[in-house]
Every structure is written in C-alpha cells, then in structure tokens.
Amino acid sequence: MTYRIPDKTYELLNNWKRWCWLGELPRAMRPPFYWGVNWGFRSPGEYDMDVANAPPPAPKPVDEESAKRVQARWEMLPDAPRLVLMHEFPARDYRTREEVARALGMGMRAYETHLAYAIARIEKEFYGEVCA
C-alpha cells in the first residue's frame, strides 16, 4: 500500500514546491520542462475551440511565509527524509516512487517511512499534530 499525504498537507507542500521554483539560483530549483496544467499546459485545440482559444490559467499565488516555514523545517530534517521529501515535491520528475526509491538506493518501505516521518514533522510545525 502506498503512503498517502493528507490533502491539507499536500497543498502546503505544493505551495513550497512553487516557492522553490521562484527566484534565482542557487535557492531556486528549476521546474521540469513539462510543467503541467498549473503552469500553462494547453491541450490540443482540435477537441474544443473554446478551450483552445481561452487564455492559459494563471498559476496559483505562492504563500511565501508558509513556504519559508516549510523550508526551515525541511532544513532541520535528517538527510534521508529531507532527500525523500525533496524528490517528492520540488525535484519531482514524475517517476514512480519505486523508481525514485531505487535511484536513492533504498527500498519502498524505507522510502515511505522517511516520507511519513518528514510529513509528520511538517504537520507538527503547522498544525501541532499529525493530520489523519
């Protein structure tokens, strides 16, 4: 069974991901070349001309304060959970968790344990407890 990140925390971490993609290097991480729907992806126009001629959706605004809180908590994590959380959000390249775990040299059980630990630390920072 795959570890599922609670929705509230998932949105918080997506905000952190968008914040990581802003600004200049070395802090900023570059988004993948296939940014997806939130970053202006347009489907082929032959399906619906109204959709094809519509302006691209505006990206969600970044809540910089909460992103900085996530970043501070991320920096305090031990190496393995920090690496797993980074690959799950800002450095996500849409490989499966199994492929990422293998690339990091760990099994799925270890990967998901590190992910759950990192998520619990972030949730404790924001909510004072782990979300259900």
Secondary structure, DSSP 4 states (H G I P E B T S, - for coil): ------HHHHHHHHHHHHHHTSSSTTTPPPPPS---GGGT----TTS-HHHHHSPPPPPPPP-HHHHHHHHHHHHHS-HHHHHHHHHHTTT--S--HHHHHHHHT--HHHHHHHHHHHHHHHHHHHHSS---
